[in-house]
């Protein structure tokens, strides 16, 4: 997401680099290369740190990268659904020279145990949107020759709009999956390839604006203050609702 204005980067009021996009993406490009070795290692990693894989939602037609989604059922230890992308890391992201984060990433989210994950349920946009958003974000850096990492926010559509008709959540906040513990955040594939796993937290527009003005840590403090869980709640409290920007 890093674009220069002249010779300098643009910055938010919080001092973060401002990521802007100068194009609308690429023409359809069929995906060809799949890192089979990486997939095997990541499947072992996922089952070790996130739980046994129940099902894989396979992609039929793929643009740029082939993005499947692993589904891990709720359990006594982990009473929520876990959805994890596989395929985003088949290609490296385009990171700036001064960025030390991994060029390879996969995304995930946690849904409440009563979320309808049936084939019939996924026909409803109010149910399917978390998967749709994961797949969109997995292609996002490859579509625009950019990157996503810790603390980044990506709004839904332009102009911004809610993910679905039954919620006002409308932006994605990229964080490590704190709920799992740090040991699960990275999968070592080979010497030149480590894959980072990032959690996608949905935000309200005012929360996204607050992060842009005050920074990632300040928003994390507010989410923690109000006990906002990593497990999706489409009607959760807006922790920045009364703030003026």
DOVO-503701 format. One record per residue (C-alpha): residue in one letter; x, y, z. Coordinates in steps of 0.2 Angstrom, whole numbers, padded with zeros to 4 digits, always signed. Layout:
<rs>
AXYZ/...
</rs>
This chain:
<rs>
X+0000+0000+0000/X+0015+0011+0000/X+0015+0025-0013/X+0026+0040-0013/X+0020+0058-0016/X+0035+0066-0024/X+0050+0059-0015/X+0042+0058+0002/X+0029+0047+0010/X+0012+0054+0016/X+0008+0052+0034/X-0007+0051+0045/X-0009+0062+0059/X-0004+0048+0071/X+0013+0047+0061/X+0010+0031+0052/X+0014+0030+0034/X-0002+0034+0023/X-0005+0020+0011/X-0014+0026-0005/X-0019+0017-0021/X-0016+0024-0038/X-0025+0011-0049/X-0040-0001-0048/X-0031-0017-0049/X-0025-0029-0063/X-0035-0038-0077/X-0039-0056-0074/X-0024-0066-0072/X-0026-0085-0070/X-0016-0092-0055/X-0003-0105-0060/X+0010-0108-0047/X+0005-0116-0030/X+0019-0119-0017/X+0014-0137-0012/X+0028-0139+0000/X+0022-0123+0009/X+0004-0130+0010/X+0009-0146+0018/X+0020-0137+0031/X+0006-0124+0035/X-0007-0137+0036/X+0003-0145+0050/X+0006-0128+0058/X-0013-0124+0058/X-0018-0141+0065/X-0005-0139+0079/X-0009-0121+0084/X-0027-0118+0078/X-0035-0135+0078/X-0040-0149+0067/X-0045-0144+0049/X-0063-0149+0047/X-0066-0144+0029/X-0057-0134+0015/X-0068-0122+0004/X-0059-0124-0012/X-0059-0110-0025/X-0064-0115-0043/X-0058-0100-0053/X-0043-0090-0046/X-0036-0073-0050/X-0017-0070-0046/X-0017-0082-0032/X-0027-0098-0028/X-0036-0094-0011/X-0044-0108-0002/X-0051-0107+0015/X-0048-0119+0030/X-0062-0121+0042/X-0059-0127+0060/X-0074-0131+0070/X-0078-0125+0088/X-0071-0136+0102/X-0071-0135+0121/X-0054-0128+0121/X-0058-0116+0106/X-0077-0112+0107/X-0077-0103+0090/X-0076-0106+0071/X-0059-0102+0064/X-0057-0098+0045/X-0039-0097+0038/X-0034-0093+0020/X-0022-0103+0010/X-0014-0097-0005/X-0011-0078-0002/X+0007-0083+0003/X+0010-0092-0014/X+0017-0075-0020/X+0027-0063-0010/X+0020-0046-0006/X+0029-0030-0012/X+0036-0023+0004/X+0046-0007+0006/X+0065-0009+0009/X+0064-0003+0027/X+0050-0016+0032/X+0056-0031+0041/X+0040-0040+0042/X+0038-0056+0031/X+0033-0054+0013/X+0022-0069+0015/X+0006-0069+0024/X-0011-0078+0027/X-0026-0071+0035/X-0039-0078+0047/X-0054-0074+0057/X-0064-0081+0072/X-0083-0083+0071/X-0095-0087+0085/X-0100-0105+0087/X-0118-0102+0082/X-0113-0094+0065/X-0121-0103+0051/X-0107-0111+0041/X-0119-0122+0030/X-0119-0122+0012/X-0136-0115+0012/X-0131-0101+0025/X-0117-0096+0014/X-0129-0090+0000/X-0134-0076+0012/X-0122-0061+0011/X-0125-0057+0029/X-0117-0074+0034/X-0104-0076+0020/X-0096-0059+0021/X-0081-0064+0033/X-0075-0077+0020/X-0078-0065+0006/X-0068-0052+0015/X-0054-0064+0019/X-0052-0068+0000/X-0053-0050-0005/X-0039-0045+0007/X-0029-0061+0002/X-0028-0054-0016/X-0027-0036-0011/X-0008-0034-0010/X-0005-0044-0026/X-0019-0034-0035/X-0010-0018-0031/X+0008-0023-0029/X+0008-0018-0011/X+0008-0026+0006/X-0002-0028+0022/X+0004-0031+0040/X+0002-0027+0058/X-0009-0012+0062/X-0015-0009+0044/X-0033-0004+0040/X-0042-0007+0024/X-0059+0000+0022/X-0073-0010+0013/X-0076-0002-0004/X-0074+0016-0010/X-0084+0025-0004/X-0084+0015+0012/X-0099+0004+0016/X-0104-0009+0028/X-0099-0027+0025/X-0117-0033+0025/X-0134-0026+0028/X-0136-0032+0046/X-0120-0023+0053/X-0112-0006+0052/X-0094-0014+0053/X-0085-0008+0037/X-0066-0009+0039/X-0053-0022+0042/X-0039-0020+0056/X-0024-0032+0053/X-0017-0039+0069/X-0008-0055+0075/X-0021-0068+0082/X-0018-0064+0100/X-0031-0077+0105/X-0019-0091+0100/X-0003-0086+0108/X+0013-0080+0099/X+0020-0097+0094/X+0006-0099+0081/X+0009-0082+0072/X+0023-0088+0060/X+0026-0104+0050/X+0043-0107+0045/X+0043-0115+0027/X+0061-0114+0022/X+0076-0102+0024/X+0070-0088+0013/X+0051-0090+0017/X+0042-0087+0033/X+0023-0085+0033/X+0014-0073+0045/X-0003-0077+0051/X-0014-0061+0053/X-0031-0059+0061/X-0044-0048+0052/X-0054-0038+0065/X-0069-0029+0058/X-0070-0010+0063/X-0083+0004+0063/X-0079+0019+0052/X-0076+0030+0067/X-0064+0017+0075/X-0054+0017+0058/X-0053+0036+0058/X-0047+0036+0077/X-0033+0024+0072/X-0028+0035+0058/X-0027+0050+0070/X-0021+0042+0086/X-0012+0027+0080/X-0013+0008+0082/X-0008+0007+0100/X-0022+0020+0105/X-0035+0010+0096/X-0029-0006+0104/X-0030+0002+0121/X-0049+0007+0118/X-0053-0011+0111/X-0045-0018+0126/X-0054-0006+0138/X-0071-0011+0132/X-0067-0029+0132/X-0069-0031+0113/X-0066-0049+0108/X-0057-0056+0093/X-0073-0067+0090/X-0084-0058+0078/X-0099-0049+0085/X-0109-0039+0071/X-0118-0028+0084/X-0103-0025+0096/X-0100-0009+0105/X-0092+0005+0094/X-0078+0010+0105/X-0076+0027+0096/X-0094+0032+0093/X-0094+0048+0103/X-0078+0054+0097/X-0077+0069+0084/X-0064+0069+0070/
</rs>
